[in-house]
Amino acid sequence: MSDTSRSPRASTVARRVPVTLGLAGILLLVGLLGSGLWSPFSASPLFPDVAYGLPALVEGRWWTPITGTFFVDAPWVYLAGVPALAAMGFFEYKRGSRLTAVYFAGGQLFSVLGAAAFLAVASLLPWSWAQQQAAILDVGPSGGVFACIAGALAVLPSPWRLRAWTVFVAALSVAFVYYGSLPDLEHVLAVGLVLAVDRSLRPQRVSVREQRLIAFVVVCALGAIEILGYVAPMTGPFGSSAATSGSWVDVAINTVIVLVVATALRRGRRWAWILVLLYCVANVLLVLAILGILIVVGLSGIEAQLETDVTSVLASSVLWIMASVYFVLVRGAFRARPRAALGDATPPSVDEVENELRATGGGTLSWMTTWEGMSYARFGRGIVAFQRRSGVALALGDPLGPEADRPSTVRRFVERAEAAGLAPCFFSAGESTRAAVPEGWRSLVVADDTVVDLPGLQFTGKAWGAVRTSLNRAQREGMTFRLTRLADEPWGVRQQLRAISESWVGDKGLPEMGFTLGTLHEAADPEVRLALAISPAGDVDGFLSWLPVYGEGRVRGWTLDLMRRRDGGFGPVMEYLIGSSAQQFSAEGAEVLSLSGAPLAHEYPPDAGAIADLQARMATMLEPVYGFASLHRFKQKFHPRYETMYLLYRDEADLTRIGAALTRAFLPHATLRQFAAAGIDLVRHER
């Protein structure tokens, strides 16, 4: 982009944030004139006349809430204020200058005057912290700026709004409870005003999954804060303490709770929520007991009797009590039943799934949903075939049933999976399912379905030379092609097929794969057809299995599954089998022939993360066995058109679990020793 094109954009942004730019300009000008840019302003003789605080108001300096706004106490604050002003500018850009001015002025005055009023009352109590802060003067616009930051968080889209609010409120709470000063009190009041007026922090309005994720983060943060409070000194409203002066027993208990409960909360377990609430209640009782003793004997008396510093105990308990408000608000998110049926009714049987496929049709992978190991969720006529693996509801392909029902089927499956504490995702789904998933979901291309259109197919021209050559050679060498079913073949042929399959994977160290790759067991289905290449001596030199593709109440095409060849047999046997199958299916009136998408052969984008890493390891490990990359190149001989297949998932946080689920789905019978020998750390991924 040229400088001339950048300038208008920069000037447009500047015109839309005059309040933010004006405040920045005033702060710099005042810092320059008052020497605050290079020396602490609190040492200036002007400081007592312009600084705000309870002493200034008591002494009649009513103008200080305004004058003190535009001075900065220390030079480093100018640098720290840059990101804060950037957030204020974002808020002004999104919501307008007038509202930004109202937020800034209202937040600044409320925080200054509210803090003074609070300390005026609190300092009358035997509370040393309040008495100390009541004697302090302060300067700076941080109250108004924090109010604008809170307003900017309200502008963020879901789910980032709740995530940002969680981090922001947690930082404010820790700063105030553990290291509280007058500015920290002002920040809490300013943000509290925005929360009361704007009401954008509505954790009940986000998804169940998001509520659980925030609960997980909150509990982990509380555990980390507990350790921080133990190892670092405190100067907050509950008193001062030296490092490691608190109760290590309290720290140990909280840490154990975090380790045991946090993951269970993320999965929506009810027992974890109950345990957290009980612990919060225990903290309430503890705080009440300490406050009661405080009234009688004072803080030093408590510490003498308990032989410990209760400052960190009080601070930790208050944070847990604050967190309990959130857990009560989102209590409905913690009712997960991981083994409950995900559909609206009794799951359909395999026969019912097959009948639905025959009636309404499906995609090129749909017949794989009838294989063993699949579970089903029914929503009206819509059916989702899936597997439960590593905390993931791993749906295969597109939902079955009428096309018009697909959006509602996808939405309800996602809702039910999340309610059960599972991470929903769709593997090898098409464009229609991609359009039906909730807004904000991510997608990765995992394969390209290779589809050959059969009407009018002729192996003529230079492009089809390799296929035509294999057919002519097979004719010269006396090869015989037969399209059949496994049950119709004699015992001797079936034994040859088993021997070819067993020798193909017997010395590879891993069992045959599953999920989207069938075996002879799946080929025994009466709906599945086998293509055999028989040598003049009566030997089976290779075979294919073809799965039916239904549409409009009939078989409209076939999908390639098994590809096996005998060592030392006819050389171009696969080209011969596929070419002969295509000719016969075309003669029968079929419309499409799918050579399937080669799993693990797709190149992932650089930002694919954990899923790309795991799939790359699996592809490298299994290439000698399955030859996915070479198979993908082989299929190009038939000049197919490509239909994209996607992995659809909520966001990157699910990729680790999805990677583990895919590993187990593709290799369901592999042992941990086999995984370890292959270099796949499945235990790490399943956690």
ABEGO torsion letter per residue (X at the ends): XBAAAAAAAAAAAAAABAAAAAAAAAAAAAAAAAGAAABBAAABAAAAAABBEAAAAAAGBAAAAAAAAABBABAAAAAAAAAAAAAAAAAAAAAEAAAAAAAAAAAAAAAAAAAAAAAAAAAABBBAAAAAAAABBBBEAAAAAAAAAAAAAAABBOAAAAAAAAAAAAAAAAAAAAABBAAAAAAAAAAAAAAAAAGABBAAABBAAAAAAAAAAAAAAAAAAAAAAAABBBABAAEBBBBGABBAAAAAAAAAAAAAAAAAAAAGBAAAAAAAAAAAAAAAAAAAAAAAAAAAAEAAAAAAAAGBBAAAAAAAAAAAAAAAAAAAAAAAABABBAABBABABBBBBAAAAAAAAAAAEBBAAAAAAABBGBBBBBBEABBBBBBBBGGBBBBBEBBBEBAAAAAAAAAAAAAAAAAAGBBBBBBGBBAAAAAABBBGBBBBBABBBBBBBABGBBBBEAAAAAAAAAAAAAAAAGBBBBBBBAAABBAAAAAAAAAAAAAAAAAAGBBBBBGABBBAAAAABAABBBBBBBBAAGBBABBBBBBBBBBGGBBABBBBBBBBBBBGBBAAAAAAAAAAAAAAAAAAGBABBBAEBBBGABBBBAAAEAAAAAAAAAAAAAAAAAGAAAAAAAAAAAGBBBBBBBBBBABAAAAAAAAAAAAAAABAABBAAAAAAAGBBAAAAAX
